[in-house]
Amino acid sequence: MLKNNIEVDVKVKCIEAGTTQAKLAEDVGTTPSYVNRLIKKNENIVNKTFVQMLETLGYDIELKYVKRD
């Protein structure tokens, strides 16, 4: 089980950085609609098979975000 809510996490990180998802998309070189689709479908960011393998091994997944210096 992926314990993070990626949609909320990205929105919070955008707020912390003082940016929008549209600006984030521009900076990454993609469209705002593509960024929105990725965020709303967690399995596209964290591969569903990867999650299933770790669940089978008895693990949940938690993403940890570490700000670079």
Protein Blocks (a to p, Z undefined) as FASTA:
>chain_A
ZZbdfklmmmmmmmmnopafklmmmmnopafklmmmmmmmmmlmmgfklmmmmmmnopac
dddddddZZ
